[in-house]
């Protein structure tokens, strides 16, 4: 926070007038302190409270074009070229004036006469503008004139991305718009020295706009390139489109090798523009290749559905890499990026590395023996949520969503897989005894899933869901408050339930509470799916089954250890000695393996609205949040966090 920022307050005890107040301006007085306006008329502060920064609306005014041209304000895109911005504004106006005087025709490439005319026009425009620049850079203006007929797909993508971002800003009012002018140039990409006029002779081909900038020789070179594109997601789609428009790999000797083992999901469609709704569940690599060859029928692309890594080195072997001119990563994970970086170092191949995160993006060009490699520097590791926070002391919705996600994995994937392993592996129990931290809990889960709590019909699944509600949101909270009462004081003299530790409250099940009903609906149907029992969405049927559930009374137990910090959590995970007698008794009580049938473990799928996965996680998380007085999250926000969806928009990918 900085002085001048605005904040609001929640959960303040005592000085309750602050809770939900209109945003107030602050004055920062130290690293952890700030002051606000006069609070002398408020109640006396007791304890607690959360501060949230509030972004205040700001009105932005712009000059008219006629005024702005005389005194332009710039959004700087390259600090090394700050002195060229005014020069290029004058230059663009001069090129426009040339076109108007020549029936709309732009200056010809490498035409000194046309360049001289543009320079003369620029001088006149600069004089009339009151000498916007003190001395005109004639070389730069001539370069601008020579490239005026250029039409580059990557440059169009960059500028289109910028314009698209500005439209989003105008529609949403969320981000600050560009103030008046953005001048972008990449003259460092142009050929060194002057090329002969014959290089720029236009032939009426689709690549004339590119030849007008780089020449025929360059065009022939990129058409003959052999490139390896790793990934056909958002960046991969953008790269394929640009390469097809440029003609990369479109010659007789050229080829683009594309690999991606993923299939298309519904959530991909907002930014992976080569895909359509009809393509969902199809392979990304082949679908992207089909789409891009419609843009340029001469585009040579060879598709693979192979994950890059040590296991695929028989496919992408020495002969494969030796034929490549370069590699482009369009990946979504660091492990694969590092692997490809090492392969490029080994084979001395250039690497184009990039990534996006919301409105932010980065590009790294790796050239052998010239630049540092991708693996030379590392991002700091992602911060993980402490186990004790997840299990017992959540204070943010992200904590409850991750907890719900873990519950999903444990109940509907890991536990059924353990049961199946018991059925298929004769040595399962012996192996389990070597895992002291989890052996007993795992064996109890096997017993419950295969015998003690195995459902015979959907009503049994409803009973299981109701009792699971009681376990998670009633019994566990009662035990927690038994171990750490609300009025507990620590050895340091401070309340235990303070700071990040939010005191929980026990839930009371109510069939008329929509959140409670949603949990039972989702949990019972997920349970049914494990055993091949038909789904049921009829709440009347479910409520009838609920009315017959006998919920045993829970009495908190003494001696139950609850971890308060990471050290205690780590020690608990390590576990102690396995009580083999208890394990053996559970094992003996189980029916003969030959009479047991396997379960159907569930793989989390966030994009299928009919599979109850997101219904369960949303309800599970929001119930947990309600226990701890944390603001709940809607299905969309829950999906973003639980599905670990990286914010991505097509405009950022384009840039």
C-alpha positions in Angstrom: 0.0 0.0 0.0 1.0 3.6 -0.6 -0.2 6.9 0.7 -3.2 8.0 -1.3 -4.5 4.5 -1.9 -8.1 3.6 -0.8 -9.1 0.7 1.4 -12.1 -0.8 3.1 -12.5 -3.1 6.1 -14.2 -6.3 7.2 -14.6 -8.3 10.4 -13.3 -5.6 12.7 -14.5 -6.2 16.2 -15.4 -3.2 18.3 -15.0 -0.4 15.8 -17.8 -1.9 13.7 -18.4 1.3 11.8 -15.4 0.4 9.6 -16.9 -2.9 8.4 -18.1 -2.5 4.8 -17.5 1.3 4.9 -17.1 3.3 1.8 -13.4 3.3 0.6 -11.3 5.6 2.7 -7.9 7.2 1.7 -4.9 6.2 3.8 -1.6 7.7 4.8 1.2 5.2 5.1 3.3 5.8 8.3 5.5 2.7 8.3 6.1 -0.8 6.8 3.0 -2.2 8.6 1.0 0.8 9.6 -1.2 3.5 8.1 -3.7 6.1 9.3 -7.1 7.0 8.0 -9.6 9.9 8.6 -10.9 10.8 12.1 -12.4 7.8 13.9 -13.0 9.5 17.2 -16.8 9.1 16.8 -16.5 5.3 16.3 -16.7 2.5 18.9 -13.6 1.3 20.7 -11.5 -1.1 18.7 -11.2 -4.6 20.2 -9.5 -7.0 17.9 -9.3 -8.5 14.4 -10.2 -7.2 11.1 -9.1 -7.4 7.4 -8.1 -4.5 5.1 -8.7 -4.7 1.4 -7.3 -2.2 -1.2 -10.0 -0.7 -3.5 -9.1 0.5 -6.9 -10.9 3.8 -7.4 -12.3 4.9 -10.8 -10.2 7.5 -12.7 -11.4 9.7 -15.5 -9.0 10.0 -18.4 -9.1 12.9 -20.9 -7.5 12.8 -24.4 -6.5 15.6 -26.7 -8.0 15.9 -30.2 -5.8 14.5 -33.0 -5.1 18.0 -34.3 -3.9 19.2 -30.9 -2.0 16.0 -30.1 0.1 16.1 -33.3 1.5 19.4 -32.2 2.4 18.2 -28.7 2.2 14.4 -28.7 2.3 12.3 -25.5 3.9 8.8 -25.9 3.5 5.4 -24.4 7.1 4.4 -24.6 7.6 0.9 -26.1 11.4 1.0 -26.3 13.5 3.3 -24.1 16.5 2.9 -26.4 14.5 4.6 -29.2 12.8 7.5 -27.2 14.3 10.1 -29.5 12.7 8.5 -32.6 9.1 8.8 -31.6 8.5 12.3 -32.8 10.5 11.6 -35.9 8.3 8.7 -36.9 5.1 10.6 -36.2 6.3 13.2 -38.7 7.4 10.4 -41.0 4.1 8.6 -41.0 2.3 11.8 -41.8 4.7 12.4 -44.7 4.1 8.9 -46.1 0.4 9.5 -45.9 0.8 12.8 -47.7 2.8 11.0 -50.4 0.0 8.5 -50.9 -2.6 11.2 -51.2 -0.6 13.0 -53.9 0.0 9.7 -55.8 -3.5 8.3 -56.0 -3.2 6.2 -52.9 0.1 4.5 -54.0 2.7 4.1 -51.3 6.5 4.8 -52.0 8.2 1.9 -53.8 10.9 -0.2 -51.9 14.5 1.0 -52.4 13.3 3.9 -54.6 15.5 6.8 -53.8 13.4 9.3 -55.7 10.3 8.3 -53.7 12.3 8.4 -50.5 13.5 11.9 -51.3 9.9 13.1 -51.9 8.8 11.7 -48.5 11.8 13.4 -46.8 10.8 16.7 -48.4 7.2 16.3 -47.3 8.4 15.5 -43.8 10.5 18.7 -43.6 7.5 20.7 -44.7 5.2 19.0 -42.1 7.8 19.5 -39.4 8.1 23.2 -40.1 4.3 23.7 -40.1 4.1 21.9 -36.7 6.5 24.4 -35.2 9.6 22.2 -35.5 8.3 19.2 -33.6 11.8 17.8 -34.0 14.8 20.1 -34.0 16.6 18.1 -36.7 14.9 15.6 -39.0 16.6 12.2 -39.3 16.5 11.8 -43.1 17.9 8.3 -43.0 15.1 7.1 -40.7 12.5 8.8 -42.8 13.9 7.3 -46.0 13.9 3.9 -44.3 10.2 4.4 -43.4 9.4 5.3 -47.0 11.2 2.3 -48.4 9.2 0.0 -46.2 5.9 1.7 -46.7 4.6 -1.1 -48.9 5.5 -3.8 -46.4 2.9 -6.0 -45.0 4.2 -8.4 -42.3 2.0 -10.9 -40.6 3.9 -10.9 -37.3 3.8 -7.0 -37.2 0.1 -7.0 -38.0 -0.4 -9.5 -35.1 1.5 -7.3 -32.7 -0.4 -4.1 -33.7 -3.7 -6.1 -33.8 -3.0 -7.3 -30.3 -2.4 -3.8 -29.0 -5.7 -2.5 -30.7 -7.6 -5.5 -29.3 -6.3 -4.7 -25.8 -7.4 -1.1 -26.1 -10.9 -2.3 -27.1 -11.0 -4.6 -24.0 -9.9 -1.7 -21.8 -12.6 0.5 -23.2 -15.3 -2.2 -22.7 -14.2 -3.2 -19.2 -12.8 0.0 -17.8 -10.4 -2.2 -16.0 -6.9 -1.1 -17.2 -5.4 2.3 -18.0 -5.6 3.0 -21.8 -2.6 4.1 -23.9 -2.2 7.8 -23.5 -2.5 9.2 -27.1 0.4 7.7 -29.0 2.2 4.3 -29.2 5.1 4.3 -31.8 6.5 0.8 -32.4 9.4 0.1 -34.7 11.7 -2.9 -35.2 14.3 -1.5 -37.7 16.9 -3.8 -36.2 15.2 -6.6 -38.1 15.8 -5.0 -41.5 18.6 -6.2 -43.8 22.1 -4.7 -43.1 23.0 -2.3 -45.9 21.2 -1.6 -49.1 20.0 -4.5 -51.2 19.8 -4.2 -55.0 16.5 -3.0 -56.4 16.0 -6.4 -58.0 15.6 -7.9 -54.6 12.4 -5.9 -54.1 10.7 -6.6 -57.5 7.1 -7.6 -56.8 5.7 -10.6 -58.6 2.1 -10.5 -57.5 2.6 -13.4 -55.0 1.0 -13.5 -51.5 4.4 -12.8 -50.1 4.9 -9.4 -51.9 4.4 -7.4 -48.7 7.2 -9.4 -47.1 9.5 -9.2 -50.1 9.0 -5.4 -50.1 10.7 -5.3 -46.7 13.2 -8.2 -46.7 13.8 -9.1 -50.3 13.5 -12.2 -52.5 16.5 -14.0 -51.1 15.2 -13.8 -47.6 11.8 -15.1 -48.7 13.4 -18.1 -50.4 15.4 -18.9 -47.3 12.4 -18.9 -44.9 10.5 -21.1 -47.4 13.3 -23.7 -47.2 13.4 -23.8 -43.3 12.9 -26.9 -41.3 11.5 -26.0 -37.9 10.3 -27.9 -34.9 7.2 -26.4 -33.1 6.6 -28.0 -29.7 3.1 -27.4 -28.6 -0.1 -26.4 -30.5 -1.9 -24.4 -27.8 -2.4 -20.7 -27.7 1.2 -19.7 -28.7 1.4 -22.7 -31.0 -1.7 -21.6 -32.9 -0.4 -18.1 -33.2 3.0 -19.3 -34.5 1.4 -21.6 -37.1 -0.7 -18.8 -38.4 2.2 -16.4 -38.7 4.4 -19.0 -40.3 1.8 -20.0 -42.9 1.2 -16.3 -43.7 5.0 -15.7 -44.0 5.6 -18.9 -46.1 7.9 -20.5 -43.6 8.5 -24.1 -44.6 6.3 -23.7 -47.7 9.1 -24.5 -50.2 9.9 -27.9 -51.6 12.6 -28.4 -49.1 10.9 -26.8 -46.1 8.8 -28.3 -43.4 7.3 -27.6 -40.0 7.3 -30.5 -37.5 4.5 -30.0 -35.0 4.0 -32.1 -31.8 1.4 -32.0 -29.1 -0.1 -34.9 -27.3 -3.1 -33.0 -25.8 -6.7 -33.0 -27.0 -8.8 -29.8 -27.4 -10.9 -28.8 -24.4 -13.7 -26.3 -24.2 -11.7 -23.8 -22.2 -9.1 -23.7 -24.9 -11.4 -22.0 -27.4 -11.2 -18.4 -26.1 -7.5 -18.1 -27.1 -6.5 -21.1 -29.3 -8.2 -19.6 -32.4 -7.5 -22.4 -34.8 -10.0 -24.6 -33.0 -13.8 -24.6 -33.0 -16.5 -26.1 -30.8 -16.7 -29.1 -33.2 -13.1 -29.8 -32.6 -13.4 -30.6 -28.9 -11.7 -33.8 -27.9 -9.8 -33.9 -31.2 -6.0 -33.9 -31.2 -4.5 -30.4 -31.1 -1.6 -31.1 -33.5 -3.6 -32.6 -36.4 -6.5 -30.1 -35.9 -4.2 -27.1 -35.9 -2.4 -28.4 -39.0 -5.6 -28.9 -40.9 -6.8 -25.4 -40.0 -3.6 -23.7 -41.0 -3.1 -25.5 -44.3 -6.5 -24.0 -45.3 -4.8 -20.6 -44.9 -1.9 -21.6 -47.1 -2.2 -24.8 -49.1 1.6 -24.9 -49.6 2.3 -25.0 -45.9 4.3 -28.2 -45.3 3.5 -29.6 -41.8 4.2 -33.0 -40.3 2.2 -33.8 -37.1 3.2 -35.9 -34.1 1.2 -36.8 -30.9 4.4 -37.4 -28.9 5.4 -35.7 -25.6 8.9 -34.4 -25.7 11.2 -36.0 -23.2 13.7 -38.8 -22.7 10.9 -41.4 -23.6 10.5 -39.9 -27.1 14.2 -39.7 -28.1 13.7 -42.6 -30.4 11.2 -40.4 -32.4 13.1 -37.1 -32.1 16.6 -38.6 -32.5 19.9 -37.4 -33.8 18.8 -37.6 -37.4 15.7 -35.6 -36.7 17.5 -32.7 -34.9 20.3 -32.6 -37.4 17.8 -31.7 -40.2 16.3 -28.8 -38.2 17.1 -25.1 -38.6 15.6 -24.2 -35.3 13.1 -25.0 -32.5 10.2 -23.0 -31.2 8.7 -23.8 -27.8 5.0 -23.2 -27.3 4.8 -25.1 -24.0 2.9 -24.7 -20.7 5.3 -26.3 -18.3 8.9 -25.6 -17.1 10.0 -29.3 -17.2 9.4 -29.6 -21.0 11.0 -26.2 -21.6 14.1 -27.2 -19.8 14.3 -30.5 -21.7 14.0 -28.8 -25.1 16.6 -26.2 -24.0 19.1 -28.9 -23.2 18.4 -30.6 -26.6 19.0 -27.4 -28.4 22.3 -26.8 -26.5 23.4 -30.4 -27.4 22.5 -30.1 -31.1 23.5 -26.4 -31.3 20.1 -25.3 -32.5 18.5 -21.9 -32.0 15.5 -21.8 -29.7 12.6 -19.3 -29.6 11.0 -19.5 -26.1 7.9 -17.6 -25.0 5.1 -17.6 -22.5 2.1 -15.5 -21.4 0.2 -14.9 -18.2 -2.9 -12.7 -18.5 -1.9 -9.4 -20.0 1.8 -10.2 -19.5 4.1 -12.0 -21.9 7.8 -12.7 -22.5 10.0 -13.9 -25.4 13.5 -15.2 -25.2 15.7 -15.8 -28.2 18.4 -18.4 -27.6 21.3 -18.5 -30.1 24.1 -21.1 -29.6 27.4 -19.5 -28.5 25.8 -16.0 -28.4 23.1 -15.8 -25.8 22.4 -17.5 -22.5 20.2 -20.5 -22.6 16.7 -20.8 -21.1 17.9 -22.9 -18.3 20.6 -20.4 -17.3 18.1 -18.6 -15.1 15.1 -19.9 -13.2 11.9 -18.4 -11.9 11.4 -18.7 -8.1 9.3 -21.7 -7.2 5.6 -21.2 -6.8 4.5 -20.7 -3.2 2.5 -23.6 -1.9 -0.1 -23.5 0.8 1.1 -24.9 4.1 -0.5 -28.2 5.0 -1.7 -27.1 8.4 -3.4 -24.1 6.8 -5.2 -26.3 4.3 -6.3 -28.9 6.9 -7.2 -26.8 9.8 -6.7 -23.0 9.5 -7.8 -21.7 6.1 -8.2 -17.9 5.8 -8.8 -17.4 2.1 -11.1 -18.9 -0.6 -8.0 -20.3 -2.4 -7.3 -22.4 0.7 -10.8 -24.0 0.8 -10.8 -24.6 -3.0 -7.5 -26.4 -2.8 -8.8 -28.4 0.2 -11.9 -29.4 -1.8 -9.7 -30.3 -4.8 -7.6 -32.6 -2.4 -10.8 -34.1 -1.1 -12.0 -34.9 -4.6 -8.7 -36.6 -5.4 -8.7 -38.6 -2.2 -12.4 -39.7 -2.3 -12.9 -40.3 -6.0 -9.5 -41.2 -7.4 -6.8 -42.2 -4.9 -9.1 -44.2 -2.6 -10.7 -46.2 -5.5 -7.3 -46.9 -7.0 -6.1 -48.2 -3.6 -9.1 -50.5 -3.6 -8.4 -51.8 -7.1 -4.7 -52.3 -6.2 -5.8 -54.5 -3.2 -7.9 -56.6 -5.6 -5.2 -57.0 -8.3 -2.0 -57.1 -6.3 -1.5 -60.1 -3.9 1.4 -58.2 -2.2 -0.6 -55.1 -1.6 -0.9 -55.4 2.1 2.7 -56.3 2.6 3.7 -53.2 0.6 1.3 -51.1 2.6 3.0 -52.0 5.9 6.1 -50.3 4.6 4.2 -46.9 4.6 3.8 -46.1 8.3 2.4 -42.6 7.7 -0.6 -43.7 5.7 -1.0 -47.5 6.0 -3.9 -47.6 8.5 -5.9 -44.8 6.9 -5.4 -46.4 3.4 -6.5 -49.9 4.6 -9.6 -48.4 6.3 -10.5 -46.8 3.0 -10.0 -50.1 1.2 -12.3 -51.8 3.7 -15.0 -49.0 3.4 -15.0 -48.9 -0.4 -15.0 -52.7 -0.9 -17.1 -54.0 1.9 -18.3 -51.9 4.9 -19.7 -49.0 3.0 -20.0 -50.3 -0.5 -23.3 -49.0 -1.9 -25.9 -51.4 -3.3 -28.1 -48.6 -4.8 -28.3 -44.8 -5.1 -30.0 -44.4 -1.7 -26.8 -45.8 -0.1 -24.8 -43.2 -2.0 -27.0 -40.5 -0.5 -26.5 -41.9 3.0 -22.7 -41.8 2.4 -22.9 -38.2 1.1 -24.9 -37.1 4.2 -22.5 -38.7 6.6 -19.5 -37.2 4.7 -21.1 -33.8 5.2 -21.3 -34.5 8.9 -17.7 -35.7 9.1 -16.2 -32.7 7.2 -18.3 -29.8 8.4 -19.5 -30.8 11.8 -17.4 -33.5 13.5 -14.0 -32.3 12.3 -14.9 -28.7 13.4 -16.1 -29.9 16.8 -12.9 -31.8 17.3 -10.8 -28.7 16.3 -12.7 -26.4 18.7 -12.3 -29.1 21.4 -8.6 -29.1 21.0 -8.4 -25.3 20.6 -11.3 -23.5 22.3 -12.4 -20.1 21.0 -11.1 -18.4 24.2 -7.8 -20.2 24.2 -4.7 -18.1 25.0 -1.2 -19.1 23.7 1.9 -19.3 25.9 2.8 -15.8 24.6 -0.4 -14.4 26.0 -2.2 -13.8 22.7 -5.5 -15.3 21.6 -4.9 -18.5 19.7 -7.7 -17.6 17.2 -6.2 -14.4 15.9 -4.3 -13.1 12.9 -4.5 -15.6 10.1 -6.3 -18.2 12.2 -10.0 -17.7 11.7 -12.3 -19.3 14.3 -14.6 -21.9 12.7 -18.2 -22.5 13.4 -20.0 -25.9 13.2 -22.5 -26.3 10.3 -26.0 -27.5 10.9 -27.3 -29.6 8.0 -30.5 -28.3 6.4 -32.1 -29.9 3.4 -33.6 -26.5 2.4 -30.1 -24.9 2.3 -29.2 -24.9 -1.4 -25.5 -25.2 -0.6 -26.1 -28.3 1.6 -28.3 -29.9 -1.1 -25.8 -29.2 -3.8 -23.1 -31.0 -1.8 -25.3 -34.1 -1.3 -26.4 -34.1 -4.9 -22.8 -33.9 -6.3 -21.2 -36.2 -3.7 -23.9 -38.9 -4.0 -23.6 -38.9 -7.8 -19.8 -39.0 -7.7 -20.0 -41.9 -5.3 -22.5 -43.7 -7.6 -20.1 -43.2 -10.6 -17.4 -45.2 -8.8 -19.7 -48.3 -8.6 -21.5 -48.0 -12.0 -24.7 -46.9 -10.3 -27.0 -44.7 -12.4 -27.0 -40.9 -11.7 -30.0 -39.2 -10.1 -30.7 -35.5 -10.2 -34.2 -35.6 -8.7 -33.9 -33.7 -5.4 -37.3 -35.1 -4.3 -35.8 -38.6 -4.4 -32.6 -37.5 -2.7 -34.5 -35.7 0.1 -36.6 -38.8 0.6 -33.4 -40.8 1.1 -32.0 -38.1 3.4 -35.0 -38.4 5.7 -34.0 -42.0 6.5 -30.4 -41.3 7.4 -29.4 -41.9 11.0 -26.6 -39.6 11.9 -24.6 -40.8 14.9 -23.8 -38.3 17.7 -20.2 -37.2 17.7 -18.3 -36.7 20.9 -14.8 -35.0 20.6 -12.0 -37.3 21.7 -9.1 -36.5 24.0 -5.6 -37.2 22.7 -6.4 -36.4 19.1 -3.4 -34.6 17.7 -4.0 -31.6 15.3 -1.0 -30.1 13.6 -0.6 -26.3 14.2 2.5 -25.7 12.1 4.5 -27.2 9.2 7.0 -28.9 11.5 4.2 -30.8 13.2 2.5 -31.6 9.9 5.8 -33.0 8.5 6.3 -35.2 11.6 2.7 -36.5 11.3 3.3 -37.3 7.6 6.4 -39.3 8.5 4.3 -41.4 10.9 5.4 -43.9 13.4 5.3 -47.7 13.6 2.6 -49.5 11.7 0.1 -51.5 14.0 0.3 -54.7 11.9 -2.3 -56.4 14.1 -4.9 -53.8 13.2 -4.0 -54.0 9.5 -4.2 -57.8 9.6 -7.5 -57.7 11.3 -9.0 -55.4 8.7 -7.4 -57.6 6.0 -9.0 -60.8 7.4 -12.4 -59.1 7.7 -12.5 -58.3 4.0 -14.3 -60.7 1.7 -12.3 -63.0 -0.6 -10.7 -61.0 -3.4 -12.3 -63.3 -6.0 -15.8 -62.0 -5.0 -14.9 -58.3 -5.2 -15.4 -56.1 -8.2 -13.2 -53.2 -9.1 -14.2 -49.5 -8.8 -14.1 -46.9 -11.6 -11.7 -44.1 -10.4 -12.4 -40.6 -11.6 -10.0 -38.3 -13.5 -10.8 -34.7 -12.7 -12.4 -33.0 -15.8 -13.3 -29.3 -15.3 -15.0 -28.7 -18.6 -17.7 -31.3 -18.5 -20.7 -29.6 -16.8 -22.6 -32.9 -16.5 -20.1 -35.0 -14.6 -20.6 -33.3 -11.1 -16.9 -32.7 -10.7 -17.1 -28.9 -10.5 -20.4 -29.1 -8.7 -18.7 -31.2 -5.9 -15.6 -29.0 -5.6 -17.7 -25.7 -5.6 -20.1 -27.0 -2.9 -17.3 -28.6 -0.9 -15.2 -25.5 -1.0 -18.0 -23.1 -0.2 -19.2 -25.2 2.8 -15.6 -25.1 4.1 -15.5 -21.3 3.6 -18.8 -21.0 5.4 -17.3 -22.8 8.4 -14.6 -20.2 8.6 -16.6 -17.1 7.6 -14.7 -16.8 4.3 -16.5 -15.2 1.4 -17.6 -17.9 -1.0 -16.7 -18.2 -4.6 -18.9 -18.8 -7.6 -18.5 -21.8 -9.9 -16.4 -19.8 -12.4 -13.9 -18.6 -9.9 -13.7 -22.0 -8.3 -13.1 -23.5 -11.8 -10.2 -21.1 -12.4 -8.4 -22.0 -9.2 -9.3 -25.7 -9.0 -8.5 -26.3 -12.6 -5.3 -24.3 -12.4 -6.4 -22.3 -15.4 -3.6 -19.9 -16.4 -5.3 -16.6 -17.3 -4.7 -16.2 -21.1 -6.2 -13.9 -23.7 -5.7 -14.0 -27.5 -4.4 -10.4 -27.6 -1.5 -11.1 -25.4 -0.6 -14.2 -27.4 -0.6 -12.2 -30.6 1.9 -9.7 -29.1 
